[in-house]
Amino acid sequence: MEATTKKGWRHNTIRYTFYFTGLVFFGLGVAVSVKVKYLGLHPWDVLNVALFDHFGFSIGTWSIVVGLLLIGVSLLVSKKYVNIGTFLNALLIGPIMDFFLWIDVLPDASNTWTDYLLLLLGIIIIGMGGGLYVSGGVGAGPRDGFMLSMSERTGLSVSKARILVESIVLVIGYLLGGPVFWVTFIYTFLLSPVFQFSLKFFQRVRLKIS
């Protein structure tokens, strides 16, 4: 019994270490991307920046507000995609991003070709962070849970539901004056391979050390 308890404790410690470390990396990656936002951002970040520009507070605060709203809708549609990890994701990534922006250690945009390298670095860090926290198995983020809920309710595939929802979010963000540029339209194509690779890698690492 004691051995089983120790094994369970070790298993959960590893899971949550992966999860919280992943959130930190994800928030850092978004902060790096925001520094060169004039090149374009992911649709959800376009919306958060647009809301910040219009109404103040902080980009991270709007990330929390939008995340909680999505959780609310997901709860009405299908509760199975919402758990403790979903709430932690919604509540922590925004403040983590705000923290990295607040301490002002990240390089500012130089309006040269190096900004593209900075944005690529941000996307890589986001992808690694996403793969790391998902590999912890604590729960999906509010946006992913929302996509899954919409897919289930509408009968669309997850990929089609994602395209539809993110297109609507992008239009809203654009109309509010959010930073939409050419990188916005290839963001997912750049991010997805990094995420998939890191997810598989960290899943193997977690299984090995567990």
Beta strands, then each sheet from edge to edge (+ up, - down):
end
